[in-house]
Amino acid sequence: MWSKLKKLRKRRGYSCKQVAEILHISDNTYRRYEQKPLTIRADKLAMLANLYNVSINELLGDALNDV
């Protein structure tokens, strides 16, 4: 999931700072979302899925298979 976040962000033309502002989190927190496994609140996952126009399941992808 983590590398997928970065790919989706770049595909949409957003900077880390822009996505962080949309999610109402610090840009450092968003950067950590892209770099390593980190617990992401459900509301933030929903916002990311909406922003990138993908389902939460698609966003989580491999993370669901690891459970």
C-alpha positions as protocol buffer text, in pm:
chain_id: "A"
residue {
  index: 1
  type: MET
  ca { x: 0 y: 0 z: 0 }
}
residue {
  index: 2
  type: TRP
  ca { x: 272 y: 243 z: 95 }
}
residue {
  index: 3
  type: SER
  ca { x: 438 y: 263 z: -246 }
}
residue {
  index: 4
  type: LYS
  ca { x: 91 y: 271 z: -403 }
}
residue {
  index: 5
  type: LEU
  ca { x: 14 y: 593 z: -215 }
}
residue {
  index: 6
  type: LYS
  ca { x: 317 y: 761 z: -367 }
}
residue {
  index: 7
  type: LYS
  ca { x: 234 y: 639 z: -718 }
}
residue {
  index: 8
  type: LEU
  ca { x: -126 y: 758 z: -690 }
}
residue {
  index: 9
  type: ARG
  ca { x: -19 y: 1095 z: -552 }
}
residue {
  index: 10
  type: LYS
  ca { x: 231 y: 1152 z: -831 }
}
residue {
  index: 11
  type: ARG
  ca { x: -16 y: 1034 z: -1096 }
}
residue {
  index: 12
  type: ARG
  ca { x: -264 y: 1296 z: -973 }
}
residue {
  index: 13
  type: GLY
  ca { x: 4 y: 1566 z: -963 }
}
residue {
  index: 14
  type: TYR
  ca { x: -11 y: 1636 z: -590 }
}
residue {
  index: 15
  type: SER
  ca { x: 278 y: 1718 z: -360 }
}
residue {
  index: 16
  type: CYS
  ca { x: 303 y: 1556 z: -16 }
}
residue {
  index: 17
  type: LYS
  ca { x: 222 y: 1893 z: 136 }
}
residue {
  index: 18
  type: GLN
  ca { x: -94 y: 1932 z: -73 }
}
residue {
  index: 19
  type: VAL
  ca { x: -225 y: 1588 z: 25 }
}
residue {
  index: 20
  type: ALA
  ca { x: -138 y: 1652 z: 389 }
}
residue {
  index: 21
  type: GLU
  ca { x: -337 y: 1975 z: 382 }
}
residue {
  index: 22
  type: ILE
  ca { x: -637 y: 1795 z: 230 }
}
residue {
  index: 23
  type: LEU
  ca { x: -617 y: 1530 z: 505 }
}
residue {
  index: 24
  type: HIS
  ca { x: -560 y: 1792 z: 778 }
}
residue {
  index: 25
  type: ILE
  ca { x: -235 y: 1628 z: 889 }
}
residue {
  index: 26
  type: SER
  ca { x: 128 y: 1739 z: 883 }
}
residue {
  index: 27
  type: ASP
  ca { x: 329 y: 1678 z: 569 }
}
residue {
  index: 28
  type: ASN
  ca { x: 573 y: 1471 z: 779 }
}
residue {
  index: 29
  type: THR
  ca { x: 290 y: 1239 z: 880 }
}
residue {
  index: 30
  type: TYR
  ca { x: 184 y: 1197 z: 519 }
}
residue {
  index: 31
  type: ARG
  ca { x: 542 y: 1126 z: 413 }
}
residue {
  index: 32
  type: ARG
  ca { x: 552 y: 849 z: 675 }
}
residue {
  index: 33
  type: TYR
  ca { x: 232 y: 705 z: 523 }
}
residue {
  index: 34
  type: GLU
  ca { x: 424 y: 661 z: 197 }
}
residue {
  index: 35
  type: GLN
  ca { x: 745 y: 530 z: 351 }
}
residue {
  index: 36
  type: LYS
  ca { x: 654 y: 256 z: 596 }
}
residue {
  index: 37
  type: PRO
  ca { x: 369 y: 64 z: 751 }
}
residue {
  index: 38
  type: LEU
  ca { x: 183 y: 304 z: 972 }
}
residue {
  index: 39
  type: THR
  ca { x: -164 y: 286 z: 1114 }
}
residue {
  index: 40
  type: ILE
  ca { x: -387 y: 514 z: 911 }
}
residue {
  index: 41
  type: ARG
  ca { x: -722 y: 613 z: 1059 }
}
residue {
  index: 42
  type: ALA
  ca { x: -1027 y: 493 z: 869 }
}
residue {
  index: 43
  type: ASP
  ca { x: -1144 y: 847 z: 796 }
}
residue {
  index: 44
  type: LYS
  ca { x: -805 y: 930 z: 641 }
}
residue {
  index: 45
  type: LEU
  ca { x: -816 y: 612 z: 430 }
}
residue {
  index: 46
  type: ALA
  ca { x: -1159 y: 713 z: 305 }
}
residue {
  index: 47
  type: MET
  ca { x: -1033 y: 1062 z: 220 }
}
residue {
  index: 48
  type: LEU
  ca { x: -733 y: 918 z: 33 }
}
residue {
  index: 49
  type: ALA
  ca { x: -952 y: 676 z: -161 }
}
residue {
  index: 50
  type: ASN
  ca { x: -1184 y: 960 z: -256 }
}
residue {
  index: 51
  type: LEU
  ca { x: -896 y: 1191 z: -350 }
}
residue {
  index: 52
  type: TYR
  ca { x: -733 y: 928 z: -573 }
}
residue {
  index: 53
  type: ASN
  ca { x: -1068 y: 797 z: -703 }
}
residue {
  index: 54
  type: VAL
  ca { x: -1005 y: 438 z: -595 }
}
residue {
  index: 55
  type: SER
  ca { x: -1178 y: 205 z: -350 }
}
residue {
  index: 56
  type: ILE
  ca { x: -1037 y: 154 z: -2 }
}
residue {
  index: 57
  type: ASN
  ca { x: -981 y: -212 z: -94 }
}
residue {
  index: 58
  type: GLU
  ca { x: -782 y: -107 z: -399 }
}
residue {
  index: 59
  type: LEU
  ca { x: -587 y: 141 z: -191 }
}
residue {
  index: 60
  type: LEU
  ca { x: -499 y: -122 z: 69 }
}
residue {
  index: 61
  type: GLY
  ca { x: -424 y: -384 z: -194 }
}
residue {
  index: 62
  type: ASP
  ca { x: -139 y: -601 z: -68 }
}
residue {
  index: 63
  type: ALA
  ca { x: -193 y: -492 z: 291 }
}
residue {
  index: 64
  type: LEU
  ca { x: -521 y: -690 z: 294 }
}
residue {
  index: 65
  type: ASN
  ca { x: -343 y: -1001 z: 167 }
}
residue {
  index: 66
  type: ASP
  ca { x: -92 y: -983 z: 453 }
}
residue {
  index: 67
  type: VAL
  ca { x: -366 y: -1012 z: 719 }
}
